[in-house]
Amino acid sequence: MVSRRHFFRSAGVATAAVAAATVSRVAMSALPEPVLQDKPDTMPPLVPATGRPYNPVVTLNGWTLPWRMNQGVKEFHLVAEPVVREMAPGLKAHLWGYNGQSPGPTIEVVEGDRVRIFVTNKLPEHTSVHWHGQRLPNGMDGVAGLNQPAIQPGKTFVYEFTARRPGTFMYHPHADEMVQMAMGMMGCWITHPRQKHPLIDEVDRDFVFLLNAYDIDPGAYTPKIMTMLEFNLWGWNSRVFPGIDPLVVRQHDKVRVRVGNLTMTNHPIHLHGHEFTVTGTDGGAVPKSARWPEVTTDVAVGQMRQIEFVADEPGDWAFHCHKSHHTMNAMGHQVPTMIGVDHQSIARQITELIPGYMVMGESGMADMAKMQMPLPENTVPMMTGDGPMGSVEMGGMFSMLKVRRDQKPGDYSDPGWYAHPQGSVAHEWTGVPPAEVRGPPAGGPTMPASRMPAEEIEVQVRKPSGHAGH
């Protein structure tokens, strides 16, 4: 984490920087120091040193923005600027974000806090910040042209309001929104309850991240902002597997995971090995009578979902979006299907002429995990990531919940791969094969005679081994 001092000492500049709020000369004599972060790692939770105490969150592959207390007001400084985000080893993107990262840092406050956020614009165009889901004065809502003038390049605006209700929220621009959000401008906001809340349980571990979608051609660095549907990189906090850190917990921990979606499609987020309940949205805590057990929850566009569970099953459990194309990297939408066609020799020759050329493997997409062809610059294989027993053949929105009995409280370091108890791993059967059961049951055909084909149709299929069959 890097800090730098950035003072506006001119009273005229300071006064011009204020938008829809009155701030004392003492507050504006020196803005809070903008704290920057250029590492893509998951940073430790920021335990509050000032202000009301709370149990902090852990931002997956991200961090929490520090603040200063100024006469009872919690002050933050966001810097909107171009950033370079490492999405995975070997893949970097030129994005727009806040304080050196995209998404920007998580902001954590407590219900009832008076909050003052300075926003400095270092983008090449104007911007604003909308505090998604917050109850606040209309002039602080951040819709440029409607609630405030846009923040011009080089200017600093200030937002000030009281965090009125606990929950999980987001922040993002409401100026040239299509471009700026497509470039990665977004962040999380957590408002912790001021006191024990009947609908908000205390948890041992509390994670948060945002869902992202980018269209970046292999070999390129900047997203194509006009893309509406055919994105090729799906990430969590602008990271793609195997670059997404695992969620590390201690066995029997009560775990909360908060997921926000500012992409252009929904994402069914699925957890293996455990059941959870949806306990909150960006609209607030869900009444207990409205909760039910799930293993997948759909997070629609513009929504937050907060899930909770007890991590009582040890192991390395997959945690991912259940849309199959969202667990792939650098997906080419014009890739032809070549199942059953031996194309490897010709593909190598084509790649020498067209570095970005790639096709589906003869036997299926699993071939892509091996990537026998050379990759273009600044990209990663479609399916990648090695586990303890071979290729995981995943990418994009995929990570793991790592549950360990001996993980220490507050320890988020990766414990390595799970050591399975003897006899608890699926394995090849070498005994006598079970008898095959063929044909319809004793009661007769399962398909009505009226729907059965009049004559038998033979279909010729080329198998990857080169033999024909039917």
C-alpha positions as CSV (number, residue, x, y, z in Angstrom):
1,M,0.0,0.0,0.0
2,V,1.4,3.4,-1.0
3,S,0.5,6.8,0.6
4,R,1.0,10.2,-0.9
5,R,0.1,13.7,0.3
6,H,-2.1,15.7,-1.9
7,F,-3.0,19.1,-0.5
8,F,-5.2,21.9,-1.9
9,R,-4.0,24.9,0.0
10,S,-5.7,27.6,-2.1
11,A,-9.0,28.7,-0.5
12,G,-10.4,29.5,-4.0
13,V,-9.6,26.0,-5.3
14,A,-11.0,24.4,-2.2
15,T,-14.3,26.4,-2.4
16,A,-14.7,25.6,-6.1
17,A,-14.3,21.9,-5.3
18,V,-17.3,21.7,-3.0
19,A,-20.5,20.3,-4.6
20,A,-23.8,20.6,-2.9
21,A,-22.3,20.7,0.6
22,T,-20.8,23.2,3.0
23,V,-17.5,22.2,4.6
24,S,-15.7,24.2,7.2
25,R,-12.3,25.9,6.4
26,V,-10.7,23.6,9.0
27,A,-11.9,20.5,7.0
28,M,-10.9,21.9,3.7
29,S,-7.5,23.3,4.7
30,A,-5.9,20.0,3.8
31,L,-7.7,17.0,2.2
32,P,-7.3,13.6,3.6
33,E,-4.2,11.9,2.3
34,P,-5.2,9.7,-0.7
35,V,-4.1,6.2,0.1
36,L,-3.2,4.1,-3.0
37,Q,-2.8,0.4,-3.6
38,D,-1.2,-1.3,-6.6
39,K,-1.0,-4.9,-5.5
40,P,-3.7,-7.4,-6.6
41,D,-3.6,-9.5,-3.4
42,T,-6.3,-9.9,-0.8
43,M,-5.3,-7.5,1.9
44,P,-5.9,-8.1,5.7
45,P,-9.1,-6.7,7.1
46,L,-8.7,-3.1,8.3
47,V,-9.5,-3.1,12.0
48,P,-10.8,0.4,13.0
49,A,-8.4,2.4,15.0
50,T,-10.7,5.4,15.3
51,G,-14.5,5.7,15.3
52,R,-17.0,3.1,16.4
53,P,-15.7,-0.5,16.5
54,Y,-16.9,-3.2,14.2
55,N,-15.9,-6.6,12.7
56,P,-14.3,-5.6,9.4
57,V,-14.8,-7.3,6.0
58,V,-12.2,-8.9,3.8
59,T,-12.3,-7.7,0.2
60,L,-11.4,-10.6,-2.1
61,N,-8.3,-9.5,-4.1
62,G,-8.9,-6.0,-2.7
63,W,-8.6,-3.8,0.3
64,T,-10.4,-1.3,2.6
65,L,-9.9,2.5,2.3
66,P,-8.4,4.1,5.4
67,W,-10.0,7.3,6.8
68,R,-9.4,10.0,9.2
69,M,-11.6,11.4,11.9
70,N,-12.2,15.1,11.7
71,Q,-14.4,16.7,14.5
72,G,-16.5,13.5,14.6
73,V,-16.8,13.1,10.8
74,K,-15.3,10.1,9.1
75,E,-13.4,11.4,6.0
76,F,-12.2,9.4,3.0
77,H,-10.5,10.4,-0.2
78,L,-11.2,8.7,-3.5
79,V,-9.1,9.4,-6.6
80,A,-10.7,8.5,-9.9
81,E,-7.8,7.6,-12.3
82,P,-6.5,5.3,-15.0
83,V,-5.0,2.1,-13.5
84,V,-3.3,-1.0,-14.6
85,R,-4.9,-4.1,-13.1
86,E,-3.3,-7.5,-13.2
87,M,-6.2,-9.8,-13.8
88,A,-4.1,-13.0,-13.6
89,P,-0.4,-13.7,-13.9
90,G,0.4,-12.9,-17.6
91,L,-2.7,-10.8,-18.1
92,K,-2.9,-7.1,-17.4
93,A,-5.7,-4.6,-18.3
94,H,-5.6,-0.9,-18.7
95,L,-8.7,0.1,-16.8
96,W,-10.2,3.1,-14.9
97,G,-10.6,2.8,-11.2
98,Y,-10.0,4.5,-7.8
99,N,-6.8,4.9,-5.7
100,G,-4.7,2.7,-8.0
101,Q,-7.1,-0.3,-8.3
102,S,-10.2,-1.5,-10.2
103,P,-12.5,-2.1,-8.5
104,G,-11.8,0.7,-6.0
105,P,-11.2,0.1,-2.3
106,T,-14.1,-1.0,-0.1
107,I,-15.5,1.8,2.2
108,E,-16.5,0.6,5.6
109,V,-18.6,2.7,8.0
110,V,-21.0,2.2,10.9
111,E,-24.7,2.9,11.0
112,G,-25.1,6.5,12.2
113,D,-21.6,7.7,11.1
114,R,-21.4,11.1,9.5
115,V,-19.3,10.5,6.4
116,R,-17.4,12.9,4.1
117,I,-15.9,11.6,0.9
118,F,-13.6,13.8,-1.2
119,V,-13.5,12.7,-4.9
120,T,-10.6,13.9,-7.0
121,N,-10.9,13.4,-10.8
122,K,-7.8,12.4,-12.6
123,L,-9.6,10.9,-15.6
124,P,-9.5,12.4,-19.1
125,E,-13.2,13.2,-18.8
126,H,-15.7,14.4,-16.2
127,T,-17.2,11.9,-13.7
128,S,-19.4,11.6,-10.6
129,V,-20.0,9.0,-7.9
130,H,-23.4,7.4,-7.2
131,W,-23.7,5.8,-3.8
132,H,-25.8,2.8,-4.9
133,G,-28.5,1.8,-2.4
134,Q,-27.9,4.6,0.1
135,R,-30.5,6.7,1.8
136,L,-29.1,10.3,1.5
137,P,-30.0,13.9,0.5
138,N,-31.0,14.1,-3.2
139,G,-28.1,16.4,-3.9
140,M,-25.6,13.8,-2.8
141,D,-27.0,11.0,-5.0
142,G,-24.3,11.5,-7.6
143,V,-26.2,11.6,-10.9
144,A,-24.3,14.2,-13.0
145,G,-26.6,16.8,-14.5
146,L,-29.5,15.8,-12.3
147,N,-28.3,16.0,-8.8
148,Q,-24.9,17.8,-9.2
149,P,-22.6,19.3,-11.8
150,A,-20.2,16.7,-13.2
151,I,-16.7,16.6,-11.6
152,Q,-14.4,18.0,-14.3
153,P,-10.8,16.7,-14.8
154,G,-8.5,18.0,-12.1
155,K,-11.3,19.0,-9.8
156,T,-12.2,17.7,-6.4
157,F,-15.8,17.4,-5.1
158,V,-17.0,16.5,-1.7
159,Y,-20.0,14.3,-0.7
160,E,-21.3,14.4,2.9
161,F,-24.2,12.4,4.4
162,T,-25.1,10.1,7.3
163,A,-24.9,6.3,6.8
164,R,-28.5,5.7,7.8
165,R,-29.0,2.0,7.5
166,P,-26.7,-1.1,7.8
167,G,-26.1,-3.3,4.7
168,T,-24.0,-4.0,1.6
169,F,-23.9,-1.3,-1.0
170,M,-21.8,-0.2,-4.0
171,Y,-20.5,3.0,-5.5
172,H,-20.0,3.8,-9.2
173,P,-20.1,6.7,-11.7
174,H,-23.3,8.2,-12.9
175,A,-21.6,10.2,-15.7
176,D,-20.8,8.6,-19.1
177,E,-21.8,5.4,-17.2
178,M,-21.5,3.0,-20.1
179,V,-17.9,3.9,-20.7
180,Q,-16.7,4.4,-17.1
181,M,-18.3,1.2,-15.7
182,A,-17.1,-0.8,-18.7
183,M,-13.6,0.5,-17.9
184,G,-13.9,-0.9,-14.3
185,M,-15.1,2.1,-12.2
186,M,-16.9,0.6,-9.2
187,G,-16.4,-0.3,-5.5
188,C,-18.1,-1.8,-2.5
189,W,-19.5,0.0,0.5
190,I,-20.3,-1.7,3.8
191,T,-22.3,-0.1,6.6
192,H,-22.0,-2.2,9.8
193,P,-24.8,-2.2,12.4
194,R,-24.2,0.2,15.3
195,Q,-25.4,-2.3,17.8
196,K,-26.7,-5.9,17.9
197,H,-29.3,-6.2,15.1
198,P,-32.1,-8.8,15.2
199,L,-31.6,-9.7,11.5
200,I,-27.8,-9.3,11.2
201,D,-25.9,-12.1,12.9
202,E,-22.3,-11.8,14.1
203,V,-20.0,-13.8,11.9
204,D,-16.4,-15.1,12.1
205,R,-15.4,-14.3,8.5
206,D,-17.0,-11.7,6.2
207,F,-16.0,-11.5,2.5
208,V,-17.0,-9.1,-0.2
209,F,-16.4,-8.8,-3.9
210,L,-17.9,-7.4,-7.1
211,L,-18.6,-9.3,-10.4
212,N,-17.0,-7.9,-13.6
213,A,-17.2,-8.4,-17.3
214,Y,-14.7,-7.2,-19.9
215,D,-14.2,-7.6,-23.6
216,I,-10.4,-7.5,-24.1
217,D,-9.0,-9.2,-27.3
218,P,-6.0,-11.4,-26.8
219,G,-2.9,-9.2,-27.2
220,A,-4.8,-6.1,-26.3
221,Y,-4.9,-4.2,-22.9
222,T,-8.0,-2.0,-23.1
223,P,-11.6,-3.2,-22.8
224,K,-13.9,-2.6,-25.8
225,I,-16.5,-0.3,-24.2
226,M,-19.2,-0.7,-26.9
227,T,-19.7,-4.5,-26.2
228,M,-23.2,-5.3,-25.0
229,L,-23.3,-9.1,-24.8
230,E,-20.2,-10.9,-26.0
231,F,-17.7,-10.3,-23.1
232,N,-14.7,-12.7,-23.0
233,L,-13.3,-12.1,-19.5
234,W,-15.5,-12.7,-16.5
235,G,-14.0,-11.8,-13.1
236,W,-14.4,-11.3,-9.4
237,N,-12.9,-8.0,-8.4
238,S,-11.3,-7.8,-11.9
239,R,-9.4,-11.0,-11.4
240,V,-9.9,-14.3,-13.3
241,F,-9.1,-17.8,-12.2
242,P,-6.4,-18.8,-11.4
243,G,-5.8,-15.3,-10.3
244,I,-8.7,-15.2,-7.8
245,D,-7.7,-15.8,-4.2
246,P,-9.5,-18.6,-2.2
247,L,-11.8,-17.8,0.6
248,V,-10.0,-19.3,3.5
249,V,-11.9,-20.2,6.7
250,R,-11.7,-22.2,9.9
251,Q,-13.9,-25.2,10.2
252,H,-17.2,-24.4,12.0
253,D,-16.7,-20.6,11.3
254,K,-19.9,-18.7,10.6
255,V,-19.2,-17.2,7.2
256,R,-20.8,-14.3,5.3
257,V,-20.1,-13.6,1.6
258,R,-21.4,-10.4,0.0
259,V,-21.5,-10.4,-3.8
260,G,-22.3,-7.3,-6.0
261,N,-23.1,-7.3,-9.7
262,L,-22.5,-4.3,-12.0
263,T,-22.1,-6.4,-15.2
264,M,-24.7,-6.6,-18.0
265,T,-26.1,-10.0,-17.2
266,N,-27.1,-12.1,-14.2
267,H,-24.8,-14.6,-12.4
268,P,-25.9,-17.7,-10.6
269,I,-23.3,-18.0,-7.9
270,H,-22.9,-21.6,-6.7
271,L,-21.1,-23.1,-3.7
272,H,-20.1,-26.7,-3.4
273,G,-20.3,-28.8,-0.2
274,H,-22.5,-26.4,1.9
275,E,-26.0,-24.9,2.0
276,F,-26.4,-21.2,2.6
277,T,-29.2,-18.7,3.1
278,V,-29.6,-15.3,1.5
279,T,-29.6,-13.0,4.5
280,G,-29.5,-9.6,2.9
281,T,-29.6,-7.5,-0.3
282,D,-28.7,-3.9,-1.1
283,G,-32.3,-3.2,0.1
284,G,-31.5,-4.4,3.6
285,A,-31.6,-7.5,5.8
286,V,-34.0,-10.3,4.7
287,P,-36.6,-11.2,7.3
288,K,-35.9,-14.6,8.8
289,S,-39.3,-15.9,7.7
290,A,-38.4,-15.2,4.1
291,R,-35.1,-17.2,4.1
292,W,-34.6,-20.8,2.8
293,P,-31.6,-23.0,2.2
294,E,-29.9,-22.7,-1.2
295,V,-26.6,-23.8,-2.9
296,T,-27.0,-21.3,-5.8
297,T,-28.2,-17.7,-5.7
298,D,-28.8,-15.6,-8.8
299,V,-27.3,-12.1,-8.6
300,A,-29.0,-9.9,-11.1
301,V,-27.7,-6.7,-12.7
302,G,-27.4,-3.9,-10.1
303,Q,-28.0,-6.2,-7.1
304,M,-26.1,-7.2,-4.1
305,R,-26.6,-10.6,-2.4
306,Q,-25.4,-11.5,1.0
307,I,-25.2,-15.2,1.9
308,E,-24.3,-17.0,5.2
309,F,-23.4,-20.5,6.2
310,V,-21.5,-22.5,8.7
311,A,-18.3,-23.9,7.1
312,D,-18.6,-27.4,8.7
313,E,-17.2,-29.5,5.8
314,P,-13.4,-29.5,5.5
315,G,-11.9,-29.5,2.0
316,D,-11.3,-27.3,-1.0
317,W,-14.8,-26.5,-2.3
318,A,-15.5,-25.0,-5.7
319,F,-17.2,-21.6,-5.6
320,H,-18.2,-20.2,-9.0
321,C,-20.7,-18.7,-11.4
322,H,-22.8,-21.5,-12.8
323,K,-23.0,-20.1,-16.4
324,S,-20.4,-22.3,-18.1
325,H,-19.0,-19.6,-20.3
326,H,-18.3,-17.5,-17.3
327,T,-15.8,-19.9,-16.0
328,M,-13.5,-19.5,-19.0
329,N,-10.9,-17.0,-20.0
330,A,-10.4,-15.1,-23.2
331,M,-13.3,-16.8,-24.8
332,G,-13.4,-16.3,-28.6
333,H,-17.0,-16.1,-29.8
334,Q,-16.2,-17.1,-33.4
335,V,-14.2,-20.2,-32.4
336,P,-15.4,-23.1,-34.6
337,T,-16.4,-26.4,-33.2
338,M,-13.8,-29.0,-34.3
339,I,-14.9,-32.0,-32.3
340,G,-13.9,-35.1,-34.3
341,V,-11.5,-33.2,-36.7
342,D,-7.8,-33.6,-36.5
343,H,-6.7,-30.0,-36.9
344,Q,-3.6,-29.7,-34.7
345,S,-0.9,-29.6,-37.5
346,I,-2.8,-27.1,-39.6
347,A,-3.6,-25.0,-36.5
348,R,0.1,-24.6,-35.7
349,Q,0.7,-23.4,-39.2
350,I,-2.2,-20.9,-39.1
351,T,-1.0,-19.6,-35.7
352,E,2.4,-18.6,-37.3
353,L,0.5,-16.3,-39.6
354,I,-2.4,-15.3,-37.3
355,P,-1.1,-15.2,-33.7
356,G,-4.6,-14.8,-32.2
357,Y,-6.0,-17.9,-34.0
358,M,-7.4,-20.6,-31.8
359,V,-10.1,-23.4,-32.2
360,M,-11.8,-25.9,-30.0
361,G,-9.9,-29.1,-29.5
362,E,-10.7,-32.3,-31.4
363,S,-12.0,-34.0,-28.3
364,G,-13.6,-31.0,-26.7
365,M,-12.6,-27.8,-24.8
366,A,-10.4,-29.7,-22.3
367,D,-7.6,-29.5,-24.9
368,M,-7.5,-25.8,-24.4
369,A,-6.3,-26.2,-20.8
370,K,-3.1,-27.6,-22.2
371,M,-2.9,-24.9,-24.9
372,Q,-0.6,-26.7,-27.3
373,M,-0.6,-23.6,-29.5
374,P,1.4,-20.5,-28.5
375,L,-0.6,-17.8,-26.8
376,P,-0.9,-14.2,-28.0
377,E,0.7,-11.5,-25.9
378,N,-1.2,-10.5,-22.7
379,T,-3.7,-13.2,-22.4
380,V,-4.3,-16.5,-20.5
381,P,-5.6,-19.9,-21.7
382,M,-9.4,-20.3,-21.9
383,M,-9.3,-23.0,-19.3
384,T,-6.4,-23.2,-16.8
385,G,-5.4,-23.7,-13.2
386,D,-3.7,-26.8,-11.8
387,G,-5.1,-28.6,-8.8
388,P,-3.4,-31.3,-6.8
389,M,-4.8,-34.0,-9.1
390,G,-4.4,-32.4,-12.5
391,S,-5.8,-29.5,-14.6
392,V,-8.9,-27.9,-13.0
393,E,-10.0,-26.7,-16.5
394,M,-11.6,-23.6,-15.3
395,G,-11.2,-19.8,-15.7
396,G,-13.1,-16.6,-15.1
397,M,-15.5,-16.6,-12.2
398,F,-14.1,-19.5,-10.2
399,S,-12.5,-19.8,-6.9
400,M,-12.5,-22.1,-3.8
401,L,-13.8,-22.1,-0.3
402,K,-10.9,-23.6,1.7
403,V,-12.2,-25.0,5.0
404,R,-9.5,-26.2,7.5
405,R,-9.9,-27.5,11.1
406,D,-6.6,-26.1,12.2
407,Q,-6.8,-22.6,10.5
408,K,-6.2,-20.0,13.2
409,P,-8.9,-17.4,13.9
410,G,-8.1,-14.3,11.8
411,D,-5.7,-16.2,9.5
412,Y,-6.6,-15.7,5.8
413,S,-3.4,-17.2,4.4
414,D,-3.7,-20.0,1.8
415,P,-3.2,-23.3,3.6
416,G,-2.4,-25.2,0.4
417,W,-4.3,-28.2,-0.9
418,Y,-6.6,-30.3,1.2
419,A,-5.2,-33.6,2.5
420,H,-8.0,-36.0,2.0
421,P,-8.6,-38.7,4.6
422,Q,-7.6,-42.2,3.3
423,G,-10.3,-43.8,1.2
424,S,-12.3,-40.6,0.7
425,V,-11.2,-39.8,-2.9
426,A,-13.1,-41.0,-6.0
427,H,-10.8,-43.5,-7.9
428,E,-10.7,-45.8,-10.8
429,W,-12.5,-49.1,-10.4
430,T,-10.4,-52.2,-11.2
431,G,-12.8,-54.9,-10.2
432,V,-15.4,-56.7,-12.2
433,P,-17.5,-54.2,-14.1
434,P,-21.2,-54.1,-13.1
435,A,-23.7,-55.8,-15.4
436,E,-25.1,-53.4,-18.1
437,V,-28.8,-52.8,-18.1
438,R,-30.2,-52.1,-21.6
439,G,-33.5,-51.7,-23.2
440,P,-36.9,-50.5,-21.8
441,P,-38.3,-51.8,-18.6
442,A,-40.5,-54.8,-18.5
443,G,-43.6,-52.7,-19.0
444,G,-42.7,-52.0,-22.7
445,P,-41.4,-49.0,-24.6
446,T,-41.1,-45.7,-22.8
447,M,-41.9,-43.7,-25.9
448,P,-45.5,-43.8,-27.3
449,A,-45.8,-45.7,-30.6
450,S,-47.1,-42.6,-32.3
451,R,-43.9,-40.7,-31.6
452,M,-41.5,-43.6,-32.5
453,P,-39.7,-43.2,-35.9
454,A,-41.2,-45.2,-38.7
455,E,-37.8,-46.7,-39.6
456,E,-34.4,-47.0,-37.9
457,I,-32.0,-44.1,-38.7
458,E,-28.3,-44.7,-38.7
459,V,-26.1,-41.8,-37.8
460,Q,-22.4,-41.9,-38.7
461,V,-20.1,-40.2,-36.1
462,R,-16.3,-39.7,-36.3
463,K,-14.9,-40.4,-32.9
464,P,-11.7,-38.6,-31.9
465,S,-9.8,-41.9,-32.1
466,G,-10.4,-41.9,-35.8
467,H,-12.9,-44.9,-35.9
468,A,-16.4,-44.5,-37.2
469,G,-19.4,-45.8,-35.2
470,H,-23.1,-45.5,-34.8
